[in-house]
Amino acid sequence: MWIQLAMCLCCLAVGCQGQDRTASLRRADSDFSGRCQYTFTVDSPAESSCPQAGAAGTEMEGVASRLTLLEALVSRLLGEQGAVMVGEAGLQTAEKVSQLQQDNQRINRQVQDLQRRLEELTVEAEQLREKPCQQPPPPGVTTADSDSAFQFGSGAFQEMKAEVSEVPAPPQIRQNGQTQNVTGCGVLVSVEEPVTHHKVDGITGKYGVWFQDPEPAGPPYGPKAVWRIEAVGKEVRQLFAYEDMDQLVRGFPMKVLVLPEAVESTGATVYRGSLYYQRRRSRTIMRYDLAAESLAARLELPHAGFHGQHPYSWGGYTDIDLATDERGLWVIYSSSKAKGAIVVSQLNPDNLEVKKSWETNIRKNTVGNAFMVCGRLYTVASYSLPNTTVNYVFDTDTGESKAIAIPFNNRYRYNSMIDYNPGNKKLYAWDNHHMVTYDIQLA
């Protein structure tokens, strides 16, 4: 641009030189100082004498014309540069548009791929719906892979296969208005709706344990005596004794026994005139003679978890759970060796010696509660769902286990204790301040 401007100025200068001019050099007389004076004169064709005011105006007009010409040339040059800049901006815009078009094409291809995958999944789902559902084989009877998945699977999920088989019903008789099983033992087939006997008010009645002795030892407590422990508190030692169920309903205990050692949670039971319970913050099992009101035996359960190491899913330090059935006294727990799986041990009711132990393949913290019936361990899936199931059975005779689905109702939605009484074929439970029983059917 500057080269073009210089050329233009040169042209103007040459044009001026190209006009006719007459130049003369004249010597004038010397001044008073004796110096000579010279005068250089250039004639103008448009002027006959020295320029006047009008002539000066004409000359200024010429200069203005030349300046206007220069401005026009500069404006034209600047316009060409702006056009170049506009052209460059246009190229950049074109490149951006091209990039956006490419991105749009790529996104369209991805959408098409996703639509095609969705169609494939829809077809696959339709095919799966048409195929029969393949149930996994029962745990304990299948290969090692399925058993290990059942044993060491996540505590939050536990998939089981429910089996329903027809069995002949045992002979039954009517006694005291109730249907009873003549054989006295069998497989659990149903649990009836709960019957509420008493509500315990106050914060200490949130959860607890209550029972009747299936094989009472005699005086001073009769065969209808009812026992209760409210298991909320740091030092739970009070054992309430009621003459019968009516006195329990009225809230009139015949006696309150103070235990020598504090009780841990809701795992206690009464059997043959003794209270069996876990001592607080330990793996020690205690036998307390109710008639003598003194400790009769104690045992530290080998390797058993305690105080929240392997409880039921509702917590409550339910690591060690004592139970009774037609075959005697049992303890339900887990050990460091079992790594959270339920262990069942049969105990000598006199000295608490462990007769035999069985390790199952169900994790203790995945079930809400457990109880024994006729040498079989049964677990309840949830302690809080109103409509849950007895979901698992382990047979100590065969060492085999399987999943079942017997309906079970947690009416008050916080069942902290379930024990079986073989004397009257009932389940005793403590459900959110309420003491309830369940009639069961065996086959």
N, C-alpha and C positions, 0 to 999 in steps of 0.2 A: 504494500500500500504506500509506504513512504518513498519508494523508488518512483512510483507513478507520479506522486505529488512533486518531487524534485524535477522530473522531466517536464512537467507542466510549467513550473516556474521558469525553467530555462527557455522554454518556447516563448514565454511572455517577454523575457529579456531580449532575445534575438529579434522578436517582432519589433521591439522598440528601437533596436539598433538598425533595423532595416529601413526606417523612415529617413527622409532627407534632412540633414542637419548641416549648418554652416558654422564653423568654429573659427574664431580669430583671437590673436594674442596682441595686446596693445600695451606699449610702455608709456607710462605717464611721467609728468615732471616729478622731480625729487621734492620731498617734503622738507620742512625746516631742519630736520635732522641730517639731511644729506643722503637719505636712503632712496633708492629707485622703487617705484610701484608698478606692478604689472596687473593687467586685467584680462581675464579669460572669458570669452563671450561665445555662446551657442545660440544661433538664430532659430526661432520657431516659425514654421510656415504659417501657422494660424495667427501669429502675433506680428504686428508691425512695429511695435515699441514695447516698452516694459509692461509686464502684465498688470492689469488693473483689477479691481474687485470682481468684475464680471468674468474676466479671464480666469481668475482664481477659482471661481465657482465652476467654470467649465472643466478645469483640471481636476477638481475634487469629484466631479461627476464621473470622470474617466477612471479615477482610482476606485470609486465605489463600484463601477461596473466590473472592474477587474476583481475586486473582492467578492462580488456576487458570483462571478464565474468560479472563483476558487471555492466558495462555499458549496456551489452546485457540484463541483468535482468531488469535494470531500464527502458530501452527503451520498453521492453515488457509490463511492468506495465503501463507506460505512454500511450502506444497504447490502452490498455484495457480501461483506463479512457477516452481517446478521443472517443473511440467507444461508451462509455456510453453517452458522450455529444452529439455525432451525433445522437444517438438513441432518446435522449430527443428532439432535434431539429426536428427530423422526426415526433415525436408525435405532437408537436405544429403545424407543417405544415399540418398534417392530420386533426387536429381540425379546422384550418382555412378553409381548402377545404370543410369540412363538413358544416361549417357555410355558406359559399358562395353558396353551393348547396341548402341549405334551403332557403336562400334569393331569389335565382333564382326561386325556386318552388313557393314562395309566390307572386313574381311579375307576374309569368305566370298565377296564379289564378286571380290576379287583372285584368290583360289584358283580360282574358276570361269573367270576370264579366262585364267589360266595353263594350266589343263586344256584349254581350247578351243584355245589356241595350240599346245600339245603335240600335240594331235590333228591340227592342220593340218600341223605339221612332219613328223609320221609319214606322213601321206598324201603329202606332197611328196617325202620320202625314198623311198617305195615307187615313186613315179613316176620318180624319177631312176634307180633301180636297173633299171627296165624299159627305159630309153632306152640306146642304144649310147653308149659312151664316145667323146667327140670329142677326139682328140689334137691338140695344137698343131702347126702346120707347122714344119719344121726351121728352126733359126736360120740366118741368112745368105741364105735363100731367100724369107722372108716379108716382110711389110710393115715399115715403119720402126718402128711401135709395138712389135711383138714383138721386133725386133732390139734396140731400145734397152732393153727390159725385160731381155733376156738379158745385155746388156753391162753395164748399170749396176745390176743387181739386187743384192740382199743377198748378201754373201759366204758367209753360212751356208746359203743355200738356192739351188739351181740346178737347175731342172727342164729335162730334155731328153727328146726323143723318139727312141727307138731305132728304127732302120730295119734290116730284114733282107731282103736280096734275094738271089736265086739268081744265081750267076755260074758260068760254065763253068770247071772246074778246068784249070790249065795242064798240059802234059805234064810227067811226072816220071820220074826215073831213080833207081836205087839205086846209091849210092857209099859205100864204107866202112861198109856196114851201115845207112846213113841215107838217107831219101828226100829228094831235093833238087829244087828248082824249076829247070827248064831255062832259063826266061827270066831268072831271077836277080832279078826285081823284081815287085812287085804290091801288092795291097791286103791289109792285115793281116786275117786271118779268125779266128785262134785263137792263144792263148798256153798252152803246156803247163805242167804242174806244175813247180815249181822243183827244181833239183838242187843239193844242198849240196856245196861243194868244200872249204871250210876255215872254221874258227871262230877268231876272233882274241880272245884272252883279255885281260883288263885293261880299265881304264876308257877308255883311248885307242882301244879297238876297238869302242866303241859304234856309231859310224858312220864311214864312210870311202868311198873310191872305188878301184875296181880295173878293169883292162882288158887287152886284148891289141890289138896294132897290126893293123888290117885290111889295111894295105898296108905291111909292114915295109921299111925302107930297106936292110937288110943288116947286115954286121958293124959293131960288135962284138956285136950282139944278134941272135939268130936269129929265125926266123919264129914260133917257139913261146914266145917270151919273155912273161912275165906281169909286170904292174906294179901296185904298190899304194901308196896313201897313206892313212894314218890321220889323219882330218881333225879330231881333237879336240885343242885346245890353242890358245894365243895365237900362237905362232910355229911353224907347221907348215912344215917345209922338207925333210923326209926323203922321198925317193922310193926305194922298195924294188924291186929288179929280180930276177926269178927266171928261171932257165933255161927252165923249162917248168912245166906244171901239177903234175907230181909233186913238184918241188922246193918249190912253193908249199904243197902239202899237208903236206910234211915240215917246213916252216918254215925252209928253208935258202936265204936270198937269195944270189945270186951277186955282188951289189953294192948299195951304198946311196949314192945320189947326194944331195948337199946343194944345194938350189936357192938361187939368189942372192936371191930375193924370197919372202916367206912366201905360202902358199896360203890362199885364202879358200874354205872350205866344200868341197862335194863336186861341184863343177861341172867338174872337169878331164877331159881325154881324151887319148889318144895316137893320132897319125895321121901316117903317112909319116916315121917316125923322129923325131918331135918331140912334146914334151909341151905341151899348150895348157891354160892355167889362168888364173884371175883372181887378180890381186895383192890381198893382204889390205887391207881398208878402202879400196878404190878401185874405179873402173869400168874399170881398165886390164886389158887382156888380154895375156898373155905367151905367146911361143913360145920354148920351150927345146929346143935341139938336143941330143938324147940322146948322139949320138956325140961331138960336140965339147964337150959338157958346158958350154954357154954360151948366153946369150940371143941369139936370132937376130932377133926382131922384137917390137914391142909396139904396142898401139893403145888409145887411150882411147875407149871406146864412147860415142858422142854421146848425152847425155841419159839414159843408162841408170841405173836405180836400183841401189843397192848397200848392203851391210851392213845388211840387214833392212828396206829400204824396200819391196821387192816380192818376197818369197821365196815358195817353195811353202808349202803349209799346215803342214808340219811345222817350218818355221822354218829354223834352221841357217845363216842368211845365204846362202841359195840363190838370190840375186837373179839371178846370171848363170850359165847352164848351157851348157857347150860340148858338142856332139854331132857324130857322124859317121854317114853312111849311104852308099848307092851313088852319091850325087851330090857328096859332098865334106864340107866342114867347115861347121858351123852354130853359131849361138849363139841361145839361148832366154832372153829377158829381158823386162823392161817398162821403159817410159820415162815421163818426166813428161808428155809429150804423150798417151800411151796411157792414163794414169791407172789403172794396175794391170792393164790387159789385156795378154795375152801378145803379144810382138813376136818374129818369127822373122827372122833375117838370115843370108844365106849369105856366108861369108868366103873370101877368097883365102888358102889355107893357107900361102903363102910370106910375104907382107907383112901379112896380117890385114886387108886392105882390104875394106870392106863392098861386096859386089856388088849386092845387092838386099835389100829388107826388106818384110815383110808384117805388117800389124797384124790380129790376130784379134779375135773378140768373146767371148773367155772370160777371166775374171779369173784371174790367176796364183795368187793365194793361196787359190783354191777347189779346187785339185787337189793331189794328193800328189806327183806327179812328171810328167816328160814326156820323150819321146825322138823321134827322127826315123827314118823308114823310107821309102826311095824318094821323097824329097821331100815327105813328108807328116808333119805333126806329130800325135803321139798323146799323150793325157794319161791318167793313172791317177787314178781318183776319190779314193782314200784310200791313205795310207801305212801305216795301222795295222790296218784291218779285214782279217781273214784272207781273207774272200771279198768282194772288191771287183770293179771292172770297169775296163777301158780304155773311157772314157766319151765321148771326143771326138776327132774327127779334122779337121785342116785341110789342104787340098790347095793347095800353092803353085802348081801349074799352073793351076788354075781360080780360086783365091782364094775358094773356097767352103768352108763348114764344115758339119758335121752331128754329131749325137749318135749314139753307137753303144753297144753293151753286150757287150763281149767279156770273159768271166770272167778274173780275175787273182787270184792267191793270194799274199798276204803271210804266208808261213808263220810267221815269227818276229815279226810284228806291229810292226815299226819299220823300214820300207824307206826309207833315206835317199838312195839313188842308183839310177838306172836308165839304162843306156846300151845302144845297139844297136851290134853289130859286124857290118857287112855282109860281112866275110870268111867267117864261119861261120854267119850267120843266127841269131844268138843274142842274147838280152838279158842283160846283166851287171847284177847288183844287189847292194847291201850291205844286208842285212836283220838289224839288231840283232846285231852281232858276227859274222854269218855271210855268207860270200861265196858267192853262188848264181848260177846261170844258168837261163834259160828258153829252150826251143826254141819257135820260132814257125812259123806256116803263113801263106804268102802266096798270093793267088789273083789 
